[in-house]
């Protein structure tokens, strides 16, 4: 099935929270991502997947920055280390990750999701504009999946990830109180 971005994502945009990031913070993130990608260049996974890493990491960190601003907490982990140690929920003290995607694309998620994710969309027009769409529970993430939403044929062929399209089932997040039931 060919899923329309307008039908599955844009249709619900009136519920998304618009977050404008400080340009200096965006610049700090961009500098950090450059260092991060250089440090990870020797990891086997990154050798295979290096063609879009700067863009992908930057998009992810901008989503984290948007949630820092919205929730009033520190989220970004500024350390650099082996990738396998970073497959944990993004929000400290909560079983909640953050999945950010560029406008016009569907989020790419694991086929099996043990914890919830807050879905964000980064503007392609403004590098400091992110929309916080809402929280997808692991049940929602695991139900509303479509491999055809993955644009990269190599990633699709690996079989571990899929595209997410269940935006109509997202729970709006306006403050840290909205995450209380996900506390560790």
C-alpha positions in Angstrom: 0.0 0.0 0.0 1.3 3.5 -0.8 0.7 5.7 2.2 0.2 9.4 1.7 2.2 11.8 3.9 -0.7 14.2 3.9 -3.2 11.6 4.9 -1.1 9.9 7.7 1.0 12.9 9.0 -0.1 16.3 7.8 -3.7 15.7 8.6 -2.9 15.7 12.3 -0.5 18.7 12.3 -2.9 21.0 14.2 -2.1 19.0 17.3 1.7 19.3 17.0 3.7 21.7 19.2 5.9 24.1 17.3 9.3 24.6 19.0 11.8 27.2 17.8 15.4 26.5 18.9 18.0 29.1 19.6 20.4 29.4 16.6 23.5 29.2 18.8 22.3 25.9 20.3 21.7 24.6 16.8 25.3 25.6 15.9 26.6 23.8 19.0 24.7 20.6 18.0 26.1 20.8 14.4 29.7 21.1 15.8 29.2 18.2 18.1 27.7 16.0 15.3 30.8 16.7 13.2 33.0 15.5 16.1 30.7 12.5 16.7 30.7 11.3 13.1 34.5 11.6 12.9 34.9 9.6 16.1 32.5 6.8 14.9 34.0 6.5 11.4 35.9 3.3 12.3 32.9 1.4 13.7 31.7 -1.2 11.2 28.1 -0.1 11.4 29.1 3.4 10.5 31.4 2.4 7.6 28.3 0.8 6.0 26.0 3.7 6.7 28.1 6.8 6.5 26.6 8.6 3.5 23.9 10.5 5.5 25.2 10.3 9.1 25.7 14.1 9.7 22.2 14.9 8.5 20.7 12.0 10.4 22.5 12.7 13.7 21.8 16.4 13.4 18.1 15.7 12.9 18.0 13.5 15.9 19.7 15.9 18.2 17.5 18.8 17.1 14.5 16.7 18.2 16.1 16.1 21.5 16.8 19.9 21.8 13.2 20.6 21.1 12.1 18.4 23.9 14.7 19.9 26.2 13.1 23.3 25.6 9.5 22.0 25.8 10.0 19.9 29.0 12.6 22.1 30.7 15.1 19.3 31.2 18.5 18.2 29.9 18.3 15.4 27.4 21.2 15.5 25.0 24.1 13.3 25.9 27.2 15.2 24.8 29.5 12.2 25.3 31.0 10.2 22.4 31.5 6.4 22.7 30.7 3.0 21.2 27.3 3.0 19.6 26.1 -0.2 21.3 26.1 1.6 24.6 23.7 4.3 23.4 20.7 2.0 22.5 18.7 3.2 25.5 15.7 5.5 26.0 16.7 9.1 25.3 14.9 10.9 28.2 16.9 10.4 31.4 14.8 8.7 34.1 12.0 7.6 31.7 11.4 4.7 29.5 10.8 7.0 26.5 12.9 7.6 23.4 12.8 10.4 20.9 12.4 9.7 17.2 12.9 12.7 14.9 12.4 12.8 11.1 12.6 15.4 8.4 9.4 16.9 7.2 8.0 14.8 4.3 9.4 11.5 5.6 8.0 8.9 7.9 9.9 8.0 11.0 12.1 4.9 10.8 11.7 2.6 13.9 12.8 -0.8 15.0 10.3 -3.6 14.2 10.1 -4.5 17.9 9.9 -1.5 20.2 10.3 -2.2 23.9 9.5 1.4 25.0 7.6 4.4 23.8 8.9 7.1 21.5 8.1 10.8 21.2 7.8 11.5 17.5 9.2 14.9 16.2 9.4 16.4 12.8 12.2 18.7 11.8 11.4 21.5 9.3 13.3 21.2 6.0 12.8 25.0 5.6 14.2 26.2 8.9 17.0 24.3 10.7 15.9 25.5 14.1 12.2 24.5 13.8 10.9 21.2 15.2 7.3 20.0 15.7 6.7 17.7 18.7 3.9 15.4 17.4 3.3 13.3 20.4 4.1 10.0 22.1 3.7 6.7 20.5 3.4 3.8 22.9 5.3 0.6 22.1 2.0 -1.1 21.2 1.2 1.7 18.7 4.8 1.6 17.3 4.6 -2.2 16.9 1.2 -2.1 15.2 1.4 0.8 12.6 4.4 -0.3 10.6 5.1 -0.4 6.9 8.5 -1.5 5.3 7.6 0.4 2.2 8.0 3.7 4.0 11.8 3.1 4.2 13.3 5.0 1.3 16.8 3.4 1.5 16.7 0.0 -0.1 19.8 -1.2 1.8 18.2 -0.4 5.1 14.9 -2.0 4.0 16.9 -5.2 3.0 18.4 -5.5 6.5 14.9 -6.3 7.9 15.4 -4.8 11.4 13.6 -1.5 10.8 10.4 -0.3 9.4 8.4 2.9 8.8 5.9 4.3 11.3 2.6 5.8 10.2 0.3 5.8 13.3 0.2 9.6 13.9 -3.5 9.6 14.6 -2.7 7.5 17.8 -0.1 9.8 19.2 -0.6 11.1 22.7 0.0 14.9 23.0 2.9 15.8 25.3 2.9 19.3 26.7 5.0 18.9 29.9 7.0 16.4 31.9 3.8 15.5 33.8 2.6 13.8 30.6 5.4 11.3 30.9 4.8 10.4 34.6 3.6 6.9 33.9 6.8 6.1 32.0 9.2 6.9 34.9 11.8 4.3 35.6 
